[in-house]
Amino acid sequence: MGNISDLIEESKFKIRMYSRSELAQAYDPSIAPESAVRKLNRMLREHSGLLEELLLAGYKHGSHFFTSRQVSIIVNRIGTP
């Protein structure tokens, strides 16, 4: 299995700032945006320590956007959309 850079290159997913809805839809484009956001929120809660790591990276509960640094943390922990 390659490193995260290889996975990102293979999927063409770009690390950049994303809205919560946009990132959620990247992870599951087959469901409605509202459902995708709920699913992403659940994924963030279920991965032990992920929310804490995001908070250290400047994430605020209820934020509508993830910075590129926060997206990188999410991708490293959850995987590439």
Z-matrix of the N, CA and C atoms (Angstrom, degrees):
N
C 1 1.456
C 2 1.523 1 108.56
N 3 1.334 2 117.65 1 134.87
C 4 1.452 3 121.93 2 -178.79
C 5 1.514 4 112.24 3 -79.42
N 6 1.320 5 114.70 4 177.20
C 7 1.463 6 118.70 5 177.71
C 8 1.520 7 109.63 6 -83.04
N 9 1.332 8 115.75 7 176.76
C 10 1.467 9 120.67 8 -174.90
C 11 1.533 10 111.52 9 -61.33
N 12 1.329 11 118.28 10 -33.96
C 13 1.466 12 121.08 11 178.51
C 14 1.521 13 110.72 12 -62.30
N 15 1.335 14 116.83 13 -41.36
C 16 1.462 15 120.49 14 178.02
C 17 1.520 16 111.16 15 -64.10
N 18 1.332 17 116.61 16 -42.13
C 19 1.466 18 120.70 17 -179.87
C 20 1.521 19 111.20 18 -63.77
N 21 1.325 20 116.35 19 -42.26
C 22 1.463 21 120.25 20 -179.85
C 23 1.517 22 109.98 21 -64.44
N 24 1.324 23 117.18 22 -43.04
C 25 1.460 24 120.90 23 179.33
C 26 1.525 25 110.51 24 -62.39
N 27 1.339 26 117.27 25 -43.11
C 28 1.453 27 120.97 26 -179.62
C 29 1.520 28 111.88 27 -62.17
N 30 1.309 29 117.83 28 -38.53
C 31 1.458 30 120.70 29 -175.44
C 32 1.529 31 112.69 30 -90.19
N 33 1.329 32 116.27 31 -11.50
C 34 1.471 33 122.39 32 -177.37
C 35 1.521 34 112.30 33 67.83
N 36 1.323 35 117.06 34 14.55
C 37 1.456 36 121.11 35 175.96
C 38 1.523 37 108.71 36 -73.70
N 39 1.316 38 117.25 37 131.79
C 40 1.461 39 122.48 38 -178.41
C 41 1.523 40 110.40 39 -102.51
N 42 1.324 41 115.89 40 134.12
C 43 1.459 42 120.82 41 173.12
C 44 1.522 43 106.42 42 -81.74
N 45 1.317 44 115.35 43 114.96
C 46 1.467 45 123.10 44 179.49
C 47 1.518 46 107.43 45 -161.31
N 48 1.309 47 118.30 46 -179.49
C 49 1.456 48 121.28 47 175.75
C 50 1.533 49 108.58 48 -70.50
N 51 1.329 50 115.91 49 134.83
C 52 1.465 51 122.42 50 177.61
C 53 1.516 52 109.29 51 -130.40
N 54 1.325 53 116.25 52 146.23
C 55 1.461 54 118.88 53 168.59
C 56 1.524 55 106.48 54 -71.80
N 57 1.314 56 116.38 55 157.85
C 58 1.463 57 120.82 56 179.13
C 59 1.536 58 109.84 57 -57.09
N 60 1.317 59 116.52 58 -44.63
C 61 1.457 60 121.51 59 -178.80
C 62 1.527 61 111.36 60 -65.20
N 63 1.320 62 116.98 61 -42.23
C 64 1.456 63 121.28 62 -178.91
C 65 1.537 64 111.02 63 -63.61
N 66 1.332 65 116.63 64 -44.15
C 67 1.458 66 119.89 65 179.24
C 68 1.528 67 110.19 66 -67.60
N 69 1.320 68 116.80 67 -40.62
C 70 1.465 69 120.68 68 178.91
C 71 1.523 70 110.40 69 -60.44
N 72 1.318 71 117.72 70 -43.30
C 73 1.459 72 121.72 71 179.24
C 74 1.518 73 111.50 72 -67.54
N 75 1.334 74 117.70 73 -30.35
C 76 1.467 75 120.19 74 176.12
C 77 1.523 76 110.15 75 -63.81
N 78 1.339 77 116.99 76 -36.54
C 79 1.457 78 120.71 77 179.20
C 80 1.522 79 112.55 78 -75.56
N 81 1.322 80 117.97 79 -32.00
C 82 1.467 81 120.14 80 179.02
C 83 1.524 82 110.51 81 -149.39
N 84 1.334 83 116.59 82 82.94
C 85 1.466 84 119.93 83 -178.01
C 86 1.528 85 113.78 84 -73.69
N 87 1.325 86 117.07 85 -7.05
C 88 1.462 87 120.00 86 -175.51
C 89 1.531 88 113.36 87 -84.10
N 90 1.342 89 117.09 88 -6.06
C 91 1.467 90 119.46 89 -179.46
C 92 1.526 91 110.23 90 -119.17
N 93 1.314 92 116.01 91 165.83
C 94 1.469 93 121.84 92 -178.91
C 95 1.532 94 109.73 93 -60.73
N 96 1.335 95 117.47 94 148.68
C 97 1.465 96 120.88 95 -178.89
C 98 1.533 97 113.73 96 -52.84
N 99 1.324 98 117.75 97 -41.96
C 100 1.466 99 120.27 98 -179.16
C 101 1.527 100 111.22 99 -63.89
N 102 1.320 101 116.07 100 -39.90
C 103 1.465 102 120.79 101 178.02
C 104 1.523 103 110.86 102 -68.33
N 105 1.324 104 116.18 103 -38.65
C 106 1.461 105 120.53 104 178.96
C 107 1.531 106 110.81 105 -63.41
N 108 1.335 107 116.95 106 -39.54
C 109 1.473 108 121.07 107 178.24
C 110 1.527 109 109.63 108 -64.65
N 111 1.316 110 117.47 109 -43.92
C 112 1.477 111 120.23 110 178.29
C 113 1.528 112 110.22 111 -61.35
N 114 1.322 113 116.40 112 -40.87
C 115 1.469 114 120.90 113 179.77
C 116 1.532 115 110.51 114 -65.45
N 117 1.335 116 117.55 115 -42.98
C 118 1.465 117 120.90 116 177.63
C 119 1.522 118 110.44 117 -62.52
N 120 1.328 119 117.41 118 -44.20
C 121 1.466 120 120.73 119 178.12
C 122 1.527 121 110.98 120 -57.95
N 123 1.315 122 116.21 121 -41.76
C 124 1.461 123 120.95 122 178.81
C 125 1.535 124 110.49 123 -64.54
N 126 1.325 125 116.33 124 -42.09
C 127 1.465 126 120.42 125 178.29
C 128 1.532 127 110.83 126 -62.29
N 129 1.314 128 117.15 127 -39.98
C 130 1.467 129 120.75 128 179.75
C 131 1.529 130 110.79 129 -64.44
N 132 1.331 131 116.72 130 -38.99
C 133 1.464 132 120.91 131 179.57
C 134 1.524 133 112.27 132 -71.70
N 135 1.321 134 116.28 133 -36.09
C 136 1.460 135 120.77 134 -173.10
C 137 1.524 136 114.08 135 -77.58
N 138 1.317 137 118.56 136 -21.91
C 139 1.464 138 121.04 137 179.08
C 140 1.530 139 108.56 138 -86.47
N 141 1.313 140 114.60 139 108.32
C 142 1.463 141 122.17 140 -175.15
C 143 1.530 142 112.11 141 -51.67
N 144 1.323 143 114.82 142 124.16
C 145 1.458 144 121.42 143 175.76
C 146 1.516 145 114.99 144 83.65
N 147 1.325 146 117.70 145 -8.23
C 148 1.469 147 120.13 146 -176.73
C 149 1.522 148 111.95 147 -65.01
N 150 1.322 149 117.50 148 -47.88
C 151 1.471 150 119.60 149 179.92
C 152 1.524 151 110.94 150 -60.90
N 153 1.323 152 116.81 151 -40.18
C 154 1.461 153 120.22 152 178.90
C 155 1.530 154 110.89 153 -61.83
N 156 1.342 155 115.45 154 -42.20
C 157 1.463 156 120.05 155 178.61
C 158 1.536 157 110.72 156 -64.76
N 159 1.320 158 116.85 157 -39.65
C 160 1.466 159 120.44 158 178.06
C 161 1.528 160 110.85 159 -65.78
N 162 1.340 161 116.79 160 -40.40
C 163 1.468 162 120.33 161 178.12
C 164 1.526 163 110.73 162 -60.81
N 165 1.324 164 116.81 163 -39.05
C 166 1.466 165 120.65 164 177.55
C 167 1.529 166 111.63 165 -66.60
N 168 1.328 167 116.01 166 -24.43
C 169 1.462 168 121.47 167 178.84
C 170 1.527 169 112.00 168 -90.90
N 171 1.352 170 117.04 169 10.14
C 172 1.456 171 120.62 170 175.32
C 173 1.517 172 116.06 171 98.02
N 174 1.323 173 117.20 172 2.35
C 175 1.466 174 120.33 173 178.50
C 176 1.523 175 109.99 174 -65.98
N 177 1.312 176 116.81 175 139.86
C 178 1.461 177 123.36 176 175.30
C 179 1.523 178 107.98 177 -119.29
N 180 1.344 179 117.10 178 135.76
C 181 1.461 180 120.60 179 177.17
C 182 1.526 181 109.00 180 -55.17
N 183 1.310 182 116.45 181 134.98
C 184 1.453 183 121.20 182 179.77
C 185 1.519 184 114.29 183 86.29
N 186 1.320 185 116.98 184 -0.61
C 187 1.462 186 120.80 185 179.23
C 188 1.525 187 109.91 186 -62.80
N 189 1.314 188 115.91 187 144.18
C 190 1.464 189 120.66 188 -179.48
C 191 1.516 190 112.28 189 -92.63
N 192 1.332 191 117.59 190 -8.61
C 193 1.457 192 121.55 191 -177.36
C 194 1.517 193 110.98 192 -133.81
N 195 1.330 194 115.12 193 150.55
C 196 1.456 195 122.48 194 170.83
C 197 1.520 196 106.94 195 -111.47
N 198 1.328 197 117.19 196 131.94
C 199 1.459 198 120.69 197 175.82
C 200 1.526 199 108.96 198 -70.96
N 201 1.315 200 116.43 199 166.98
C 202 1.460 201 119.33 200 178.84
C 203 1.528 202 110.57 201 -61.06
N 204 1.311 203 117.99 202 -35.50
C 205 1.471 204 120.94 203 177.26
C 206 1.527 205 110.64 204 -63.79
N 207 1.317 206 117.06 205 -43.61
C 208 1.460 207 121.36 206 179.30
C 209 1.530 208 111.08 207 -66.15
N 210 1.334 209 117.08 208 -39.59
C 211 1.467 210 121.03 209 177.05
C 212 1.525 211 109.62 210 -62.03
N 213 1.314 212 116.60 211 -41.73
C 214 1.464 213 120.78 212 178.22
C 215 1.532 214 110.94 213 -60.38
N 216 1.328 215 116.82 214 -41.52
C 217 1.470 216 121.34 215 177.82
C 218 1.525 217 110.00 216 -62.88
N 219 1.321 218 117.00 217 -45.65
C 220 1.467 219 121.77 218 -179.35
C 221 1.526 220 110.13 219 -61.10
N 222 1.324 221 116.83 220 -47.41
C 223 1.457 222 121.33 221 -178.53
C 224 1.533 223 110.89 222 -63.81
N 225 1.314 224 116.76 223 -39.55
C 226 1.465 225 119.69 224 178.63
C 227 1.528 226 111.64 225 -65.12
N 228 1.312 227 117.39 226 -32.41
C 229 1.474 228 121.08 227 -176.86
C 230 1.518 229 112.81 228 -91.02
N 231 1.326 230 118.37 229 -40.67
C 232 1.464 231 122.08 230 -174.26
C 233 1.525 232 111.14 231 -97.17
N 234 1.306 233 116.25 232 -35.00
C 235 1.461 234 121.42 233 -175.88
C 236 1.519 235 110.14 234 117.80
N 237 1.305 236 114.64 235 168.53
C 238 1.465 237 121.65 236 -179.53
C 239 1.515 238 110.64 237 -76.45
N 240 1.328 239 116.38 238 134.37
C 241 1.478 240 118.53 239 177.20
C 242 1.525 241 111.25 240 -62.00
